[in-house]
Amino acid sequence: MSQAPLALTMGEPAGVGGEIAIKAWHQLRQTGPGFFLIDDAERLSGAPVRRIEHPEQAAAAFAGALPVLHRPLPARSVPGRLDPANAPAVIAAIDEAVALAKAGRAAGIVTNPIQKSALYAAGFAHPGHTEYLAEIAGTGVPPVMLLACPELRVVPVTIHEPLRQAIARLTPDLIVECARLTAAGLRRDFGIAAPRLAIAGLNPHAGEDGTIGTEDRDIVAPAVAALRAEGIDARGPVPPDTMFTAKARPGYDVALGLYHDQALIPIKTLDMTGGVNVTLGLSIVRTSPDHGTALDISGRGVAHPGSLVAAIRLAAEIAAHRSKAIR
C-alpha cells in the first residue's frame, strides 16, 4: 500500500454492510486500495478473516484475508431484523474510524449505511451520518454532500427536508455558500484547479425571465452573479430538463441541484450501482456507498458491492489528492 489503509465501518449490522464488505475485499484484494473493517469478526462469512490489533497490520494481511478490528456486538445480529441494542457499537465504529483518520493511521473512512431509526431508538441525536461527522470531524463550515459517478457529480443545495420547506429556504446566500464550499472541495479533494459549476434553475425552463415563477430571476441569478464576482466559474440558472443530457454534462465539473431529487434522480438514473456519497468540508476523507441498508435483501447473498467498491476507490483517490496538496 502506498498510503495508510482506509477504515471501513460496520454500518447497520442487520443490513448488507458485512456482505458487501466481503465482496469488496474479493474484488480489491489483489489491486487495492487496501482497507480494514471495524466490525464483529464472528458475524462475517464468505471470506477468510484476519483479526488485527491495529491498522498498521492491515497491509500485510490484505491480500490473503479481510483485515478486521474485532469489535463484538452486544446482541447477535440477524439479517433484516433491527436491534437498537447494537446501536452503540455502530456509533463506536464511526468514532473509532474518525479517530484513526485524524491520527493519520487511516487514509480516510468509508462508512457502510446506517439505519437511522435504530440509532434514534437508542438516543442518537443527529439527523444522519453527515451531521454527526460534521460534529466530530468538522472544520467549522457546513458540510456539503456530493454524489459522484464517472459520468456526473451533483450537489443538492437543500437535502432531507420537505420540498415546500426546501424552496422556502432558498436564498442567494444559501446557494453561494454551498457553491463556494463545493468549489473548494473540488480543488482540494479532486484536484480540479478551476472547477466549473452549473447551477440548476428551480422552475421549468429556469423560469423564462419570470414568466414561470420569479425564483430563478430573484434568487438563483443573483447567486450566480455573486459567485462569478468572486472568480468562481459558475453558470445558471440552467434549465434542469436539459442540463443532465450527455451533450451538456461535459460542460461542467459539478451540477448543483436546488433540492434533493433534482440532484439525486439524474445520478441514480445514470449509475445506480456505482454512485458514491462524498462529504466535502470535513477534516478527514469520508465516502460512502450511495444506497441504504437494504434490510429487505440482507442475508440473501444478492447485495451488489459496486457502490462500496467505488466508494473505497474514490476515498483513496481523494486521500492521494490531499496528500499531494500538503507536500
N, C-alpha and C positions, 0 to 999 in steps of 0.2 A: 504494500500500500504506500502511495506517495504522500499521503496525509493521514491524520488520525481517522479511525473508523467513525462511521455515523452511528448515532444511538437511535434505535427504533423502539418506540413504546408499545406496550401490550394493547392499548385501547380497551374496548369493552370485551371482557372475557367470553361473554355469551355470543359474541359476533364472529366475524370471519377473520379478525386480525391475526390470530395464530396461524390459520390455514394459509392466508396469502403471504405471511412472513416466510413460511416454509417454502412455498412455491417461488417466492422472490429469491430466496437463497439458492435454490436449484438453478435458476436462470443466471445468477450473478457469481456463483462460486468460483468460476474459472477466470472471469474477466473483471470482477468488481463492478462498482465500488464496494468495498468491504463495510460491513455493519455488524453490530451486535444487538441482540434483542433483550429488553428488560421485561421479564415475564416469569411465570411459574413453569419451570422446565418439565415438571411432572405432567402437564396437560398437553405437551407438544408431541405430535407423532407425524410420521411421514418423511422424516429426515434424521440423520444422525445429529445428536445434540452434544455440544461440549460446554459444560458448565465452566465459566471463567470467574475469577475473583476480581478482576479489574479490566478496564477496556484495553490496556496495553497487551493483553493476551489474545485479543481478537484476531490480529493479523496472522499469527501462526496457526490458529485453528480454522480460519475461514474456508480454506479450500477443501478441507476434509469434513467439516461439521459446522452446524449453525452455532455460533457462539452465543451463550445465554448467561446474563447476570440473573441468577436464580432468585426470584422474589416470590415466595409462596403466597398463594391466595388464601384469605381467611375461610372461604367456602368453596367447595368443589364447583367448578364451572360446568354448566350444562348448556349445550348449543341451543340458542334460541330462547333461553329462559333467563331473564334478568334477575339479578340478586344484588340488592343495594349493599349487602354485607361486603361485597368486593369493591365497592366504590373507593374506599380509602387507598387500596392497592393501586387502582387505576390512576388516581391523582398522584400517589407517591412515585409512580413510574415516570410521570411527566416531570415532577420536581427533580428527580434524580438525573434524568436526561438533560434538563436545563442546566443543572449544577455542573455536570460533566462538560457540557459545551462551553459554559462560561470559563471553566478552568482550562480549556484547551485540550482536554482529554478525549473529547469527541469533536469531530469537524462540524457537526451540526446535528439537529434532531429531525427525525421523520416520525410523525405521530399517526398511529393507527386510529381509526374512527372511534369516538366515544359515544355512548348513549346518554344524552343529557338528562333524560327523565330518571335514569337510575342514579345519576350523580345528585340530582336535585333532591331525591328521596333521602339521600344521606347528608343533606345540608350544604351541597355545593352552591355557592352564592353568585356564580358568574353565568352570563348568558351562554357562553360556549368556550371552546378551546382558545380562540384568538384573544378574547378579552382576558382570560386567565393568564395567557402567555404575556400579554401586554403588562400585566401587573408584576410578574416575576422575572421578566426578561425585556422589559420595555426600555425605551430611550428618551422618554418624555414627550414623544409625539404620538398621535393616534396611529395605531397600526393600520395597514392597508391590505386588503385581501385581493391577491392577484391569482387568476386562474390561467394556466398555460398549457398549451399543447404545441406540437410542431407547426401547426397552421395558424395559430391565433393566440394572443394574450388579451385578457379582458380584466377590467377592474370595475366592480359596482360601487358607485358613489354612496348609495344607501344600500343596506344589506337586509337583515332579517327584521323587517317591520311591514305592517300592512301598507298596501300600495297608496291608499289615500294619505296616510301619515307620511310616507316617504316623499310624496310630491309636495306636501305642505311644508316639509322641512328643507326643501331645496332652496339654496341661496347662492349668489355668485361666490361668496366667501367659502362656502362648503365645497363647491366644485374646485375652486382654486387650491384650497388646502389639500384635497385628495389628489389633484393633478400634480401639484408640486412635490408631494411625497412619492408619488408614483414615478415621476421623472428621476428623482434622486435614487430611488430603489433600482431603476433600470440601469442607471450609471454604475452604482455600487455592486449590484448583485448579478447583473447580466453583461456587464462590460460594454454597454451601448453608450458611446460618448455623447451623442446628441439625440436623445430619444424623440421620436415623433408621436404625438398624441392625437388621436381622433376622438372627439367628444360628441357623443350621440345627442341628437335632438330628443325632446320629450314627446312632442306631438307628431301626428302624421306629416310627412314631408317637412319636418323641422318647423312646423307652424305656418309656412308660406307667408312670411312677413306679417305675422299677427292675424291672418285671416282664419287660421285653425288654432286658436289659442295663442296667448301672448307670452307664455313662459320661455320659449326659445329666444324671443327678442329681448325680453326683460331680465332673464336670469342667465341663460347659457351664453349668449353672445357677449355680454359684459365680462363674464368669467374668462372666455377665450381671449378677449382683448387684453385683460389684465395679465394673463399668462404670457402672451406674446410680448407685452411690455417688459416682462422680466427676462426675456430671452429664451423662453421655453417654446419649442416648436409645437404649438397646439393649433388645431383646426376644428371648426364646428360653428354652430351645431350642424352635424352631419345627419342627413335623413337616415333613420335607423333601419328602414326597409331595404336599403341598398348598401350600407357600409360593410356588411359582412360577406359580400359576394367574393368569389375567387378573384375577380378583377380588382376589387377595391382593397383587399387585405394587404397586398404588398406595399401599399402606400403609407402604412403607419406601423409603429412598433407595438402599440397597445391601444385598445379601444376602451374608453370609459363609458359605461352604461349608467344611466341615472337611477335605475332601480334594479333590484336583484335579477329578475328574469330577463330583463333587456340584455344583460351581460352574460348570464349563465346559459340561456337557451342556445345561443349560437355555438358556444364552445362544446356543450354536451352533445349537440347535434353533429358537430364535426368529428368529435373524438370522445365518445363516452367512456371508453376503457383506458384511455391514455392521458386524460386530463390530470393536472397537478394543482393543488392548492398551495400557494406560497404566501407567507406573511412577510410583507415589507415593513421596515421600521423597527425591527427588533434588534437587540444587541447580539443575537445569535442567528444562525441559519435555521429556518424551520420550513419544512414542506410537509404535505400530507396527501394521500390519495383523495381524489375528488369524488368520493362516494361515502355512504354511511356504513353502519354496522352490518347491514344485510342479515338481520336476525332470521328472516324467512328461509334463507338457504344455508344458514350456518350448520356445519356438521355434515353436510351432504357431499362435500368434496368438489363442488362445481364453481366455487368463487373464482373469479378471474383476477390474477395478480397484476395485470398490465398497468393500472394506475399507480400501484405501490412501487413497482419496478421503475416507472417513470419518475416517481417522487424521489426515490433513492438516487437515481442518476442525476436528477436536476439539483438535489441538495449538494451532491459532490461538486457539480459544476459551479454552483454559487459559492461554495466554500473556497474553491480554487480562485474565483474572481476576487473574493475578499482578501485572500492571502496575497495575491499578486498586487492588489491595490496598496497593501500595507508595506510591501517591500520597496 
